[in-house]
Amino acid sequence: MGSGQVTSWQGKNITVAGLGVSGISAARALAGLGASVTVVDGGDSEGHRARAAELGELGISVRLADAETLPQGTDLVVTSPGWKPDSPLFAAAAAAGVEVVGDVEIAWQLRGPDAAPWLAITGTNGKTTTTQMLASILKAAGLKTAAVGNIGTPIIDVVLGEEKYDVLAVELSSYQLHWAPSLRAHSAAVLNLAPDHLDWHGSMEAYAADKGRIYEGNTVACVYNVADPATEALVVEADVEEGCRAIGFTLGAPGPSMLGVVDGILVDRAFVENRQKNAQELAEVKDVNPPAPHNIANALAAAALARAFGVAPRAVRDGLRNFRPDAHRVAYVDEVAGVTYIDDSKATNTHAAEASLAAFEPVVWIAGGLAKGATFDELVQKSAKQLRGVVLIGADRALIAEALARHAPEVPVVDLERTDTGAMLAAVREAARFAEPGDTVLLAPACASMDMFANYNKRGDAFADAVRELAAESA
């Protein structure tokens, strides 16, 4: 079938891998377009059977407890993002000469002739915040938009929905990009690159290459991070439309074709006349919430994509002022006895934790969880000078403890073995014992949460609850 546009889905035999949100969205959409759809999933729980029954009423076949066998006669496999490329189902598809694509690829192919352009964002960290900032800026400009993709409503549902948009702010993960060969965005940004999901991609090179797919075929701007040369290298390697420009963002003073910061002002030297000499003020640093360095970088990337779409400077400012970050992303919880408590449970890898730690000083750091193959030496080396103390929790806390012993032996460490529901309260109390007035107690785990919590949201909630209990005790 190839990765070109499918002109008709009528009668096509489509196998959908995964009975999650995106899989169900793809199955419903393709069945509605006349395809014969079979969904396969390795699970067989009560929830799986309930979802299978609902799809069955739409004439969609569901095969549970078997995610490895390719259904007979399959013309195309549509995968959910998390399925690894080396999954047996995909090996069987390759052997049969059957293409595998993702839900984002299907959404791209299902767009109508007057479809809204996509402004696309990826990166190891900051994707969701930047995408939401971009949507806020676009709305401030009076444009009909939505933040979609790896967040919110499944993108297939948005593309096929009755609501018409002027432009979409699209967050894309490396998984989604891997399976989206024909995606061609209006403009796109890679925010940063750091080791993550290497167990899925197989190598840092493969991970970076999948991120770089977001630039393929861009028509107006490829936005990169000046502080992260690997992102610019991906721009150089990309095959883009004639006239598409490389646009950098930096926390320093910008050169021509960049956005940056001068004397507390976010400025644009890319989308202005005579960019060799001129700069356009967009917003003040204090308009960014929170004004931590990594979040200012997110704001600059969002502003660059908005400006590439022709948005006026005033809308950039208003959109940033209107934006409120999601919970568990460098979120202020409370101040107790002169100590500020910040929840960044979303910092599930070392790169995110490093950015979070850099925003505060001095810090009592609560860290640990599932390391996902990460190492912590570089993180500790860069952050050691800011640390008042460290409280470690979770399954892989020993890896962080060893890095602290090597690179910050003078920093006091509490190693909490307990994993019960009271563990977070114990961690917060230990952190409070280290902290002095003016310090920040920061939950930035640098690890995934699933060893102790259902997800990073539950971990952040537990931290906030513990802080509130501490505050009540101190009242």
C-alpha positions, 0 to 999 in steps of 0.5 A: 500500500505504501505510505502515500494517501489512501484514496478509499478505505472501502473493503480494506482489511485493517488490523489495529494493534492495541485496544487503548484510546488511540486504537479504539479511535482508529478502529471506529474511524476506519470502520466508519469509512468502510474498512473491515477492521480487526483489533488485536490486543494481548490483554483479556481483562474485564475492561478489555472484554467490555471495550471489545463488546462495544466495538463488536456492536459496530461490526469491528472484530476484536481478538484478545489474548493474542497480540502476535499473530497477523490476521489473514488477509491484512492490508495494513496494520495501524499501531498504537504508539507504545508498541515496540517496532520489534513486536512479533506482530510487526515482524509478521507484517514485514514478512507478509509485505504489510505496512505498519503505520500509526494513528497520527499517519492515519489522521494525516491521510484522513485530512480533507482538502481544506484541512487545518495546517499542523504546527507540530512539537516534539522533544524529550521534555516540555512538549505538552507545556509548549503545545498548550502555550502555542494553543493559548497564543493562537487563541489569543490571535483569534484563531480557532485551534486545539492542542491535540496529538499526544494530549487531549482528544485523539487526533483522528477524532479531531480530523474527522470531527464536525468542528473546523479549525484554522490551525492545530497545535500538535504534540508528537512523541517519538513513538508517533513520529516513528509510525508517521511517514507521510506527515508534513507539518506547516512548521515544527519544533524539536525542543531538546534531545536527551536519552529517553525511551532507548529501550523502545528505539534501540539507540540514541541515534534511532531515537533522534532520527524519529524525533527529526521526522517532524521536520520532513516537508516543513513549509515555513519554519523548522524551529530548533534549540540553539543550546542543543546542537543536536536539534539543529543537526536534525534541521540540517538533515531534513528534506524541507520545502523550498523557502522553509527557514531554520529558526533558533530559540535561545535564552540569550540574546538572539542572532538573526533568524532567532528568538531570544531574551534581552533584558527580561524581554522575549524578542523576535529577530526571525519574523521581522523586516531587516532581521540583521538590525531589527528585533520585535518585542513579544513579551516579558519574562514575567509573562511566562508562568512559571518563569523558570529557564526551561519554561522560558525556552518553551515559551520561545519555541511556542512563540516561534511557531506562532510567528511562523504562522503569522501571529501578531506580537501582541497575541504572543504576549496575551497568550503567554499571560493567559496560559496556566500550566497543567498540574505536576509541572513545576507547580507551587504547592505551599510555603511552610515555615518559610520553605517553598514546596514545588511539585514537578512529578512530571520530571520523569527523566534526568533531563527534565529533573535537571531543568527543574533543579536549575530553576531553584536554589538552594534545593532539598531534592526528593527523587527516585522511582523507576530509572528506565535504564537512565544513569544519574552522574551527569545530572548530579554533577550539574546540580550538586551546587544547588543541593541542600539535601536529598531524600530518595524513594523508589525502586532504583533510588540506589542508582541516584545514591551512588551518583551522589556519593561519587559527585556530591559526597558532602550533600546529606542523603536520606534513603527511604526504603518504604514503599507504602502509602505513607512513604511520601509523607515520610519523604516530605518530613525528612525534606522539611528537616533538611530545609531552611527558610528560603529553601525549596523542597522540590519533587523532581524524581528523574524517574518514572512512578509506576513502582509506587504509584499508578502514574506521575499524577498520583505521585504528585497528588501524594506529595501535595497531600503530604505538604498540606498535612505538614502545613496543618501540623505547623499551623 
